């Protein structure tokens, strides 16, 4: 995936995960970072559990895997920080 694709997928996945986990996004930069890291987490877990590469470009599967990874990331961050407002 190109850098632009990572940014777009990260923005969408981060915004969706922020909306689900905390009730609202964190801002464009943090949403992108959370989404990109979430894509890495989701892609790694999907690869380990199902032995497939799910981060393959800009498509529904990639955004969904990135979203799931971002939700996991935000949930862990929330548990570690004690539920403070910002990551």
DRENDO-1510 file (C-alpha; in Angstrom, 1 decimal, always signed):
<recs>
REC; n; res; u; v; w
REC; 1; UNK; +0.0; +0.0; +0.0 .
REC; 2; UNK; +1.2; +3.5; -0.7 .
REC; 3; UNK; +1.6; +6.1; +2.0 .
REC; 4; UNK; -1.5; +7.9; +0.9 .
REC; 5; UNK; -3.5; +4.7; +1.1 .
REC; 6; UNK; -2.2; +4.1; +4.7 .
REC; 7; UNK; -3.3; +7.6; +5.6 .
REC; 8; UNK; -6.8; +7.3; +4.2 .
REC; 9; UNK; -7.3; +3.8; +5.7 .
REC; 10; UNK; -5.9; +5.1; +9.0 .
REC; 11; UNK; -8.1; +8.1; +9.0 .
REC; 12; UNK; -11.3; +6.1; +8.3 .
REC; 13; UNK; -10.4; +3.2; +10.8 .
REC; 14; UNK; -9.2; +5.6; +13.5 .
REC; 15; UNK; -12.3; +7.8; +13.3 .
REC; 16; UNK; -14.6; +4.8; +13.3 .
REC; 17; UNK; -12.8; +3.2; +16.3 .
REC; 18; UNK; -12.7; +6.5; +18.2 .
REC; 19; UNK; -16.4; +6.9; +17.6 .
REC; 20; UNK; -17.2; +3.4; +18.9 .
REC; 21; UNK; -14.8; +3.2; +21.8 .
REC; 22; UNK; -15.0; +6.8; +23.2 .
REC; 23; UNK; -18.1; +8.2; +21.6 .
REC; 24; UNK; -16.2; +10.6; +19.3 .
REC; 25; UNK; -13.0; +11.0; +17.3 .
REC; 26; UNK; -9.8; +12.4; +18.7 .
REC; 27; UNK; -8.9; +14.8; +15.9 .
REC; 28; UNK; -7.5; +14.0; +12.4 .
REC; 29; UNK; -3.9; +13.4; +13.3 .
REC; 30; UNK; -4.5; +11.1; +16.3 .
REC; 31; UNK; -7.3; +9.3; +14.3 .
REC; 32; UNK; -4.8; +8.6; +11.5 .
REC; 33; UNK; -2.1; +7.4; +13.9 .
REC; 34; UNK; -4.6; +5.2; +15.8 .
REC; 35; UNK; -5.9; +3.8; +12.5 .
REC; 36; UNK; -2.5; +3.0; +11.0 .
REC; 37; UNK; -1.3; +1.3; +14.2 .
REC; 38; UNK; -4.7; -0.4; +14.4 .
REC; 39; UNK; -4.1; -1.7; +10.8 .
REC; 40; UNK; -0.8; -3.1; +11.9 .
REC; 41; UNK; -2.3; -4.7; +15.0 .
REC; 42; UNK; -5.3; -6.1; +13.1 .
REC; 43; UNK; -3.2; -7.3; +10.2 .
REC; 44; UNK; -0.7; -9.0; +12.5 .
REC; 45; UNK; -3.5; -10.7; +14.5 .
REC; 46; UNK; -5.4; -11.7; +11.4 .
REC; 47; UNK; -2.2; -13.1; +9.9 .
REC; 48; UNK; -1.4; -15.1; +13.0 .
REC; 49; UNK; -4.9; -16.4; +13.6 .
REC; 50; UNK; -6.1; -17.1; +10.1 .
REC; 51; UNK; -2.8; -17.2; +8.1 .
REC; 52; UNK; -3.9; -14.6; +5.6 .
REC; 53; UNK; -2.8; -11.1; +4.6 .
REC; 54; UNK; -5.7; -8.8; +5.2 .
REC; 55; UNK; -4.0; -5.5; +4.6 .
REC; 56; UNK; -3.9; -5.5; +0.8 .
REC; 57; UNK; -5.0; -2.1; -0.4 .
REC; 58; UNK; -7.9; +0.3; -0.1 .
REC; 59; UNK; -10.9; -2.0; +0.2 .
REC; 60; UNK; -13.6; -3.0; +2.7 .
REC; 61; UNK; -11.6; -5.9; +4.3 .
REC; 62; UNK; -8.5; -3.7; +4.9 .
REC; 63; UNK; -10.6; -0.9; +6.5 .
REC; 64; UNK; -12.5; -3.5; +8.6 .
REC; 65; UNK; -9.3; -5.2; +9.8 .
REC; 66; UNK; -7.8; -1.8; +10.6 .
REC; 67; UNK; -10.9; -0.8; +12.4 .
REC; 68; UNK; -10.9; -3.9; +14.6 .
REC; 69; UNK; -7.2; -3.4; +15.3 .
REC; 70; UNK; -7.8; +0.2; +16.3 .
REC; 71; UNK; -10.7; -0.8; +18.6 .
REC; 72; UNK; -8.4; -3.3; +20.3 .
REC; 73; UNK; -5.7; -0.6; +20.5 .
REC; 74; UNK; -8.0; +2.0; +22.0 .
REC; 75; UNK; -9.5; -0.5; +24.5 .
REC; 76; UNK; -6.1; -1.5; +25.7 .
REC; 77; UNK; -5.0; +2.2; +25.9 .
REC; 78; UNK; -8.1; +3.0; +27.8 .
REC; 79; UNK; -7.5; +0.1; +30.3 .
REC; 80; UNK; -3.9; +1.1; +30.8 .
REC; 81; UNK; -4.5; +4.8; +31.3 .
REC; 82; UNK; -7.5; +4.3; +33.5 .
REC; 83; UNK; -10.0; +5.8; +31.0 .
REC; 84; UNK; -8.6; +9.3; +30.7 .
REC; 85; UNK; -10.1; +11.4; +28.0 .
REC; 86; UNK; -7.3; +11.4; +25.5 .
REC; 87; UNK; -4.8; +8.6; +24.5 .
</recs>
